Amino acid sequence: MPSIEDVAKRAGVSKATVSRVINGTANVSEKKKKAVLEAIKALNYTPNVTAKNLARRKTDTIGIIIQQLSSWFYSEVVGLLNKYITQRGYGAIFCQLIDNIDYFKFLVGRVDGVIVFGYKSIDKQALKLLHANNVPVVLAENNTEFTNVPRINVNNLQGGYIATKYLIEKGCRKIVHISGPLESFESVARYEGYKAALKDFGIKFDEELVIEGDFMFQKAYENTKKLLQNKKIDGIFAANDLMAYASMYALDEMGMSVPNDVKVVGFDDVDLVGLQLSKMPRLTTVRQPIDLMAKTACDILFEKIDNPNKKFESEYILDTQLIIRQSA
């Protein structure tokens, strides 16, 4: 395999001149440039891309640290991020956010920028490490505050409010809320939206109608069945679609009809194909603008890569939208 020394020797120039031609980092006379290019072609020389990237401190790769690679919601996020990154001619390294693995340290020197997508708080020492190594960062669906690290979030409080308001307007008065884990700022905001709507419509808040879930199916299913044994209800607002479907399965097993007996509203509007093709009604839900979140995160990150000194807003808030289907 020919080396850069072989190219330099054949072209009658220095290795530095060959490097400048390959990287386009300095002016080289047309005569020398032509000789180098002809030597490269004659020798069938392929530059070492890794070495080239190290030399110019550019990898053409974006690091994505994501909450959970296996969930319905984040699977959709992964596809969207990958679409917007590859459209720019970049590749991506995807990592799952795990407490005992320092992916931030791993990504330094391997990527040109990092997007963190997920509600877990980020260790500020990790953000300091990236900042010290001139690696720009954008956070999405995250509430960690750090200097010049923009956050892309949705208006979760608004989403919780419009979901509950809709159920009230449909005649519901005993409305269950299945929250996400309450260490999640999103879960708390959706919960607060639920309580605010109850208050505005003069409905007394009943703590016994709140189920703390974990954004997964099983816990929401089991706890809904347990609650139905003791409480008469007419509405459910679940903090994500998967838990909403879990509650619908529980209602069905308890002999209750959706939406005739109990109306159900979810949150996210993700493509839960396997559940939507079942006997369950299609879900009324609050749509998160996931596509816009992913695109905005990518657009801002690439702008930070191209303009390192540019200042950005600390947070960008995107509105939610109620999507009415069959379950309510």
Beta strands, then each sheet from edge to edge (+ up, - down):
strand 1: 61-66
strand 2: 91-96
strand 3: 113-117
strand 4: 137-140
strand 5: 151-154
strand 6: 175-179
strand 7: 210-212
strand 8: 235-238
strand 9: 263-268
strand 10: 284-287
strand 11: 315-318
strand 12: 321-323
sheet 1: 2+ 1+ 3+ 4+ 5+ 11+
sheet 2: 7+ 6+ 8+ 9+ 10+ 12-
end
